[in-house]
């Protein structure tokens, strides 16, 4: 079933939010000196990227 205009707009907003979060988390990881916290930021960034990619599959 195709997405309506509002659903598509919401989906694009969610994708953009996950992309922004991923980039910010990567920046935080690069600035972090504590290895455990750095890894946490990197894993969170990867999770955001993964969710973003999954959401993109709904666009087609």
N, CA, C and O atoms as a CHARMM CRD file, in Angstrom:
* protein
*
  240
    1    1 UNK  N      0.83800  -1.17100   0.00000 PROA 1      0.00000
    2    1 UNK  CA     0.00000   0.00000   0.00000 PROA 1      0.00000
    3    1 UNK  C      0.89300   1.24800   0.00000 PROA 1      0.00000
    4    1 UNK  O      1.77000   1.37200   0.85400 PROA 1      0.00000
    5    2 UNK  N      0.68300   2.16600  -0.93900 PROA 2      0.00000
    6    2 UNK  CA     1.53400   3.36200  -1.00900 PROA 2      0.00000
    7    2 UNK  C      1.29000   4.30700   0.17200 PROA 2      0.00000
    8    2 UNK  O      0.20300   4.35200   0.74900 PROA 2      0.00000
    9    3 UNK  N      2.32600   5.04600   0.50200 PROA 3      0.00000
   10    3 UNK  CA     2.22700   6.00600   1.59500 PROA 3      0.00000
   11    3 UNK  C      1.52700   7.27000   1.11800 PROA 3      0.00000
   12    3 UNK  O      1.71200   7.70600  -0.01800 PROA 3      0.00000
   13    4 UNK  N      0.71900   7.85400   2.00400 PROA 4      0.00000
   14    4 UNK  CA     0.11900   9.13000   1.63100 PROA 4      0.00000
   15    4 UNK  C      1.13300  10.25000   1.89000 PROA 4      0.00000
   16    4 UNK  O      2.22400  10.00400   2.40600 PROA 4      0.00000
   17    5 UNK  N      0.76700  11.45600   1.53200 PROA 5      0.00000
   18    5 UNK  CA     1.69500  12.59100   1.61000 PROA 5      0.00000
   19    5 UNK  C      2.18100  12.83900   3.04200 PROA 5      0.00000
   20    5 UNK  O      3.36700  13.09000   3.26000 PROA 5      0.00000
   21    6 UNK  N      1.27700  12.76900   4.00700 PROA 6      0.00000
   22    6 UNK  CA     1.62500  13.00800   5.41300 PROA 6      0.00000
   23    6 UNK  C      2.56900  11.91900   5.93700 PROA 6      0.00000
   24    6 UNK  O      3.54300  12.21600   6.62900 PROA 6      0.00000
   25    7 UNK  N      2.27800  10.67900   5.60900 PROA 7      0.00000
   26    7 UNK  CA     3.13800   9.57300   6.03800 PROA 7      0.00000
   27    7 UNK  C      4.53800   9.70300   5.44300 PROA 7      0.00000
   28    7 UNK  O      5.53200   9.45500   6.12600 PROA 7      0.00000
   29    8 UNK  N      4.61600  10.08600   4.18800 PROA 8      0.00000
   30    8 UNK  CA     5.90700  10.26300   3.52300 PROA 8      0.00000
   31    8 UNK  C      6.68600  11.39400   4.17700 PROA 8      0.00000
   32    8 UNK  O      7.89200  11.27400   4.39500 PROA 8      0.00000
   33    9 UNK  N      6.01200  12.48100   4.48900 PROA 9      0.00000
   34    9 UNK  CA     6.65500  13.61200   5.15600 PROA 9      0.00000
   35    9 UNK  C      7.17300  13.20200   6.54100 PROA 9      0.00000
   36    9 UNK  O      8.29000  13.55600   6.91900 PROA 9      0.00000
   37   10 UNK  N      6.36600  12.46500   7.28300 PROA 10     0.00000
   38   10 UNK  CA     6.78800  11.99100   8.61000 PROA 10     0.00000
   39   10 UNK  C      7.98300  11.04900   8.50700 PROA 10     0.00000
   40   10 UNK  O      8.90700  11.11200   9.31800 PROA 10     0.00000
   41   11 UNK  N      7.95600  10.18700   7.51600 PROA 11     0.00000
   42   11 UNK  CA     9.04800   9.24900   7.30900 PROA 11     0.00000
   43   11 UNK  C     10.34600   9.97600   6.97900 PROA 11     0.00000
   44   11 UNK  O     11.40700   9.62600   7.49600 PROA 11     0.00000
   45   12 UNK  N     10.26400  10.97700   6.12600 PROA 12     0.00000
   46   12 UNK  CA    11.45200  11.77400   5.78900 PROA 12     0.00000
   47   12 UNK  C     11.99200  12.50000   7.01200 PROA 12     0.00000
   48   12 UNK  O     13.20500  12.61400   7.19200 PROA 12     0.00000
   49   13 UNK  N     11.09400  12.98700   7.84400 PROA 13     0.00000
   50   13 UNK  CA    11.51000  13.66300   9.07600 PROA 13     0.00000
   51   13 UNK  C     12.23900  12.68500  10.00600 PROA 13     0.00000
   52   13 UNK  O     13.27500  13.02600  10.57600 PROA 13     0.00000
   53   14 UNK  N     11.70300  11.48600  10.15400 PROA 14     0.00000
   54   14 UNK  CA    12.34100  10.46900  11.00000 PROA 14     0.00000
   55   14 UNK  C     13.71600  10.07700  10.46900 PROA 14     0.00000
   56   14 UNK  O     14.66700   9.92600  11.23600 PROA 14     0.00000
   57   15 UNK  N     13.81300   9.91500   9.15700 PROA 15     0.00000
   58   15 UNK  CA    15.09200   9.55700   8.54300 PROA 15     0.00000
   59   15 UNK  C     16.11400  10.65600   8.79900 PROA 15     0.00000
   60   15 UNK  O     17.25300  10.37400   9.17300 PROA 15     0.00000
   61   16 UNK  N     15.71200  11.90500   8.60100 PROA 16     0.00000
   62   16 UNK  CA    16.60700  13.03600   8.84400 PROA 16     0.00000
   63   16 UNK  C     17.05100  13.11500  10.28800 PROA 16     0.00000
   64   16 UNK  O     18.21000  13.41700  10.57000 PROA 16     0.00000
   65   17 UNK  N     16.14100  12.84800  11.19800 PROA 17     0.00000
   66   17 UNK  CA    16.47700  12.88100  12.62700 PROA 17     0.00000
   67   17 UNK  C     17.50300  11.80500  12.98600 PROA 17     0.00000
   68   17 UNK  O     18.42800  12.05300  13.75900 PROA 17     0.00000
   69   18 UNK  N     17.33200  10.62500  12.42700 PROA 18     0.00000
   70   18 UNK  CA    18.28200   9.54400  12.69400 PROA 18     0.00000
   71   18 UNK  C     19.64200   9.83700  12.06600 PROA 18     0.00000
   72   18 UNK  O     20.68000   9.49000  12.63000 PROA 18     0.00000
   73   19 UNK  N     19.63400  10.47200  10.90600 PROA 19     0.00000
   74   19 UNK  CA    20.89700  10.82900  10.26600 PROA 19     0.00000
   75   19 UNK  C     21.64900  11.85700  11.11900 PROA 19     0.00000
   76   19 UNK  O     22.85700  11.74000  11.32500 PROA 19     0.00000
   77   20 UNK  N     20.93000  12.85300  11.60600 PROA 20     0.00000
   78   20 UNK  CA    21.53400  13.87800  12.45900 PROA 20     0.00000
   79   20 UNK  C     22.08000  13.26500  13.74000 PROA 20     0.00000
   80   20 UNK  O     23.19400  13.57700  14.16100 PROA 20     0.00000
   81   21 UNK  N     21.29500  12.39700  14.35400 PROA 21     0.00000
   82   21 UNK  CA    21.73300  11.75300  15.59400 PROA 21     0.00000
   83   21 UNK  C     22.99400  10.92700  15.36000 PROA 21     0.00000
   84   21 UNK  O     23.91800  10.95300  16.17300 PROA 21     0.00000
   85   22 UNK  N     23.03100  10.20000  14.25700 PROA 22     0.00000
   86   22 UNK  CA    24.19000   9.38000  13.93300 PROA 22     0.00000
   87   22 UNK  C     25.44600  10.23200  13.79300 PROA 22     0.00000
   88   22 UNK  O     26.50100   9.88700  14.32600 PROA 22     0.00000
   89   23 UNK  N     25.32900  11.34200  13.07300 PROA 23     0.00000
   90   23 UNK  CA    26.48100  12.22200  12.87400 PROA 23     0.00000
   91   23 UNK  C     26.95700  12.83400  14.19000 PROA 23     0.00000
   92   23 UNK  O     28.15900  12.91800  14.44200 PROA 23     0.00000
   93   24 UNK  N     26.02000  13.25700  15.01800 PROA 24     0.00000
   94   24 UNK  CA    26.39300  13.85200  16.30700 PROA 24     0.00000
   95   24 UNK  C     27.05700  12.81800  17.21200 PROA 24     0.00000
   96   24 UNK  O     28.05600  13.11500  17.86800 PROA 24     0.00000
   97   25 UNK  N     26.51400  11.61800  17.24900 PROA 25     0.00000
   98   25 UNK  CA    27.08700  10.57100  18.08600 PROA 25     0.00000
   99   25 UNK  C     28.49300  10.20500  17.63300 PROA 25     0.00000
  100   25 UNK  O     29.36300   9.93200  18.46100 PROA 25     0.00000
  101   26 UNK  N     28.72000  10.19800  16.31900 PROA 26     0.00000
  102   26 UNK  CA    30.06200   9.93200  15.80000 PROA 26     0.00000
  103   26 UNK  C     31.03000  11.03600  16.22900 PROA 26     0.00000
  104   26 UNK  O     32.17400  10.75900  16.58900 PROA 26     0.00000
  105   27 UNK  N     30.56700  12.28100  16.19100 PROA 27     0.00000
  106   27 UNK  CA    31.40900  13.39300  16.63900 PROA 27     0.00000
  107   27 UNK  C     31.74700  13.24600  18.11600 PROA 27     0.00000
  108   27 UNK  O     32.89300  13.44000  18.52000 PROA 27     0.00000
  109   28 UNK  N     30.75000  12.90500  18.91400 PROA 28     0.00000
  110   28 UNK  CA    30.99000  12.71200  20.34900 PROA 28     0.00000
  111   28 UNK  C     32.01000  11.60000  20.57500 PROA 28     0.00000
  112   28 UNK  O     32.88800  11.71500  21.43100 PROA 28     0.00000
  113   29 UNK  N     31.88800  10.52800  19.80300 PROA 29     0.00000
  114   29 UNK  CA    32.81000   9.40200  19.94200 PROA 29     0.00000
  115   29 UNK  C     34.23800   9.82800  19.60900 PROA 29     0.00000
  116   29 UNK  O     35.18300   9.42200  20.28500 PROA 29     0.00000
  117   30 UNK  N     34.39100  10.63700  18.58200 PROA 30     0.00000
  118   30 UNK  CA    35.72600  11.09000  18.17800 PROA 30     0.00000
  119   30 UNK  C     36.36600  11.98000  19.24200 PROA 30     0.00000
  120   30 UNK  O     37.58900  12.00100  19.37900 PROA 30     0.00000
  121   31 UNK  N     35.55800  12.70200  19.98200 PROA 31     0.00000
  122   31 UNK  CA    36.07600  13.61600  20.99100 PROA 31     0.00000
  123   31 UNK  C     36.29100  12.94900  22.34700 PROA 31     0.00000
  124   31 UNK  O     36.87600  13.54200  23.25300 PROA 31     0.00000
  125   32 UNK  N     35.82300  11.73400  22.47600 PROA 32     0.00000
  126   32 UNK  CA    35.83100  11.05100  23.76800 PROA 32     0.00000
  127   32 UNK  C     37.15500  10.31400  24.00400 PROA 32     0.00000
  128   32 UNK  O     37.67900   9.65400  23.10600 PROA 32     0.00000
  129   33 UNK  N     37.67800  10.43800  25.21400 PROA 33     0.00000
  130   33 UNK  CA    38.92700   9.74300  25.54400 PROA 33     0.00000
  131   33 UNK  C     38.67500   8.44200  26.30700 PROA 33     0.00000
  132   33 UNK  O     39.53000   7.55700  26.30600 PROA 33     0.00000
  133   34 UNK  N     37.52000   8.31400  26.95500 PROA 34     0.00000
  134   34 UNK  CA    37.18400   7.09800  27.69100 PROA 34     0.00000
  135   34 UNK  C     36.74300   6.02400  26.70200 PROA 34     0.00000
  136   34 UNK  O     35.75800   6.21500  25.98800 PROA 34     0.00000
  137   35 UNK  N     37.45900   4.89100  26.64600 PROA 35     0.00000
  138   35 UNK  CA    37.14200   3.85900  25.63800 PROA 35     0.00000
  139   35 UNK  C     35.72500   3.28800  25.75800 PROA 35     0.00000
  140   35 UNK  O     35.09400   2.99100  24.74300 PROA 35     0.00000
  141   36 UNK  N     35.22600   3.13300  26.97300 PROA 36     0.00000
  142   36 UNK  CA    33.88400   2.56900  27.14300 PROA 36     0.00000
  143   36 UNK  C     32.81700   3.52400  26.63200 PROA 36     0.00000
  144   36 UNK  O     31.87600   3.11200  25.95500 PROA 36     0.00000
  145   37 UNK  N     32.96900   4.79300  26.95600 PROA 37     0.00000
  146   37 UNK  CA    31.99700   5.79200  26.50900 PROA 37     0.00000
  147   37 UNK  C     32.10900   5.98200  25.00100 PROA 37     0.00000
  148   37 UNK  O     31.10300   6.14600  24.31200 PROA 37     0.00000
  149   38 UNK  N     33.33600   5.95800  24.49400 PROA 38     0.00000
  150   38 UNK  CA    33.55500   6.06100  23.04400 PROA 38     0.00000
  151   38 UNK  C     32.83300   4.92900  22.31800 PROA 38     0.00000
  152   38 UNK  O     32.17000   5.15500  21.30600 PROA 38     0.00000
  153   39 UNK  N     32.96500   3.72700  22.83200 PROA 39     0.00000
  154   39 UNK  CA    32.30300   2.57600  22.22800 PROA 39     0.00000
  155   39 UNK  C     30.78000   2.71400  22.30000 PROA 39     0.00000
  156   39 UNK  O     30.07500   2.35000  21.35900 PROA 39     0.00000
  157   40 UNK  N     30.28000   3.23700  23.41200 PROA 40     0.00000
  158   40 UNK  CA    28.84400   3.44100  23.55400 PROA 40     0.00000
  159   40 UNK  C     28.32900   4.41200  22.48900 PROA 40     0.00000
  160   40 UNK  O     27.29500   4.17000  21.86700 PROA 40     0.00000
  161   41 UNK  N     29.06000   5.51400  22.28400 PROA 41     0.00000
  162   41 UNK  CA    28.66600   6.47800  21.25700 PROA 41     0.00000
  163   41 UNK  C     28.71700   5.84800  19.87100 PROA 41     0.00000
  164   41 UNK  O     27.81800   6.06400  19.05800 PROA 41     0.00000
  165   42 UNK  N     29.76400   5.06800  19.59300 PROA 42     0.00000
  166   42 UNK  CA    29.89500   4.42300  18.28700 PROA 42     0.00000
  167   42 UNK  C     28.76500   3.42700  18.03900 PROA 42     0.00000
  168   42 UNK  O     28.22600   3.36000  16.93500 PROA 42     0.00000
  169   43 UNK  N     28.40900   2.66000  19.05700 PROA 43     0.00000
  170   43 UNK  CA    27.32000   1.69600  18.91300 PROA 43     0.00000
  171   43 UNK  C     25.98400   2.40500  18.70700 PROA 43     0.00000
  172   43 UNK  O     25.15300   1.96700  17.91300 PROA 43     0.00000
  173   44 UNK  N     25.79200   3.49500  19.42700 PROA 44     0.00000
  174   44 UNK  CA    24.55500   4.26200  19.27300 PROA 44     0.00000
  175   44 UNK  C     24.47500   4.88400  17.88600 PROA 44     0.00000
  176   44 UNK  O     23.40000   4.92400  17.28700 PROA 44     0.00000
  177   45 UNK  N     25.59700   5.36800  17.37000 PROA 45     0.00000
  178   45 UNK  CA    25.63600   5.92900  16.02200 PROA 45     0.00000
  179   45 UNK  C     25.29900   4.85300  14.99900 PROA 45     0.00000
  180   45 UNK  O     24.54000   5.10300  14.06300 PROA 45     0.00000
  181   46 UNK  N     25.85200   3.67000  15.16900 PROA 46     0.00000
  182   46 UNK  CA    25.57300   2.56100  14.25200 PROA 46     0.00000
  183   46 UNK  C     24.09900   2.16900  14.30800 PROA 46     0.00000
  184   46 UNK  O     23.49300   1.87000  13.27900 PROA 46     0.00000
  185   47 UNK  N     23.53200   2.17000  15.49000 PROA 47     0.00000
  186   47 UNK  CA    22.11900   1.85100  15.64400 PROA 47     0.00000
  187   47 UNK  C     21.24800   2.88000  14.92300 PROA 47     0.00000
  188   47 UNK  O     20.27000   2.52200  14.26600 PROA 47     0.00000
  189   48 UNK  N     21.60600   4.14600  15.04800 PROA 48     0.00000
  190   48 UNK  CA    20.85300   5.20600  14.36300 PROA 48     0.00000
  191   48 UNK  C     20.95800   5.04800  12.84800 PROA 48     0.00000
  192   48 UNK  O     19.96900   5.22200  12.13600 PROA 48     0.00000
  193   49 UNK  N     22.15500   4.71600  12.35200 PROA 49     0.00000
  194   49 UNK  CA    22.32800   4.49600  10.91000 PROA 49     0.00000
  195   49 UNK  C     21.50600   3.30000  10.43300 PROA 49     0.00000
  196   49 UNK  O     20.89000   3.34200   9.36800 PROA 49     0.00000
  197   50 UNK  N     21.50600   2.25000  11.22200 PROA 50     0.00000
  198   50 UNK  CA    20.75600   1.04700  10.86900 PROA 50     0.00000
  199   50 UNK  C     19.25500   1.33600  10.81200 PROA 50     0.00000
  200   50 UNK  O     18.56800   0.89800   9.88900 PROA 50     0.00000
  201   51 UNK  N     18.76200   2.06000  11.78500 PROA 51     0.00000
  202   51 UNK  CA    17.34200   2.42200  11.79500 PROA 51     0.00000
  203   51 UNK  C     17.01300   3.31100  10.61300 PROA 51     0.00000
  204   51 UNK  O     15.96600   3.15800   9.98500 PROA 51     0.00000
  205   52 UNK  N     17.91000   4.24500  10.30800 PROA 52     0.00000
  206   52 UNK  CA    17.71600   5.13300   9.16900 PROA 52     0.00000
  207   52 UNK  C     17.59500   4.31600   7.87500 PROA 52     0.00000
  208   52 UNK  O     16.71600   4.57800   7.05500 PROA 52     0.00000
  209   53 UNK  N     18.46700   3.34000   7.69800 PROA 53     0.00000
  210   53 UNK  CA    18.43300   2.50000   6.49700 PROA 53     0.00000
  211   53 UNK  C     17.14300   1.68400   6.42400 PROA 53     0.00000
  212   53 UNK  O     16.57300   1.50800   5.34700 PROA 53     0.00000
  213   54 UNK  N     16.69000   1.19200   7.56800 PROA 54     0.00000
  214   54 UNK  CA    15.43600   0.42900   7.58600 PROA 54     0.00000
  215   54 UNK  C     14.26100   1.32500   7.20800 PROA 54     0.00000
  216   54 UNK  O     13.37600   0.91400   6.45700 PROA 54     0.00000
  217   55 UNK  N     14.25700   2.54500   7.73000 PROA 55     0.00000
  218   55 UNK  CA    13.17600   3.48100   7.41100 PROA 55     0.00000
  219   55 UNK  C     13.18500   3.83800   5.92300 PROA 55     0.00000
  220   55 UNK  O     12.12900   4.03900   5.32300 PROA 55     0.00000
  221   56 UNK  N     14.35400   3.91500   5.34400 PROA 56     0.00000
  222   56 UNK  CA    14.47500   4.28100   3.92800 PROA 56     0.00000
  223   56 UNK  C     13.85600   3.21500   3.01800 PROA 56     0.00000
  224   56 UNK  O     13.45000   3.51600   1.89500 PROA 56     0.00000
  225   57 UNK  N     13.78600   1.99100   3.49500 PROA 57     0.00000
  226   57 UNK  CA    13.18700   0.93000   2.66500 PROA 57     0.00000
  227   57 UNK  C     11.69700   1.17100   2.44500 PROA 57     0.00000
  228   57 UNK  O     11.13500   0.66300   1.47500 PROA 57     0.00000
  229   58 UNK  N     11.04200   1.93700   3.32700 PROA 58     0.00000
  230   58 UNK  CA     9.62200   2.20300   3.17200 PROA 58     0.00000
  231   58 UNK  C      9.35500   3.23700   2.07700 PROA 58     0.00000
  232   58 UNK  O      8.24500   3.32300   1.55000 PROA 58     0.00000
  233   59 UNK  N     10.38600   4.02100   1.73800 PROA 59     0.00000
  234   59 UNK  CA    10.21600   5.02800   0.69300 PROA 59     0.00000
  235   59 UNK  C     10.17400   4.36500  -0.66900 PROA 59     0.00000
  236   59 UNK  O      9.45000   4.79100  -1.56900 PROA 59     0.00000
  237   60 UNK  N     10.97300   3.30500  -0.79900 PROA 60     0.00000
  238   60 UNK  CA    10.90100   2.55900  -2.04700 PROA 60     0.00000
  239   60 UNK  C     12.05200   2.70100  -2.92100 PROA 60     0.00000
  240   60 UNK  O     12.08500   2.10900  -4.00000 PROA 60     0.00000
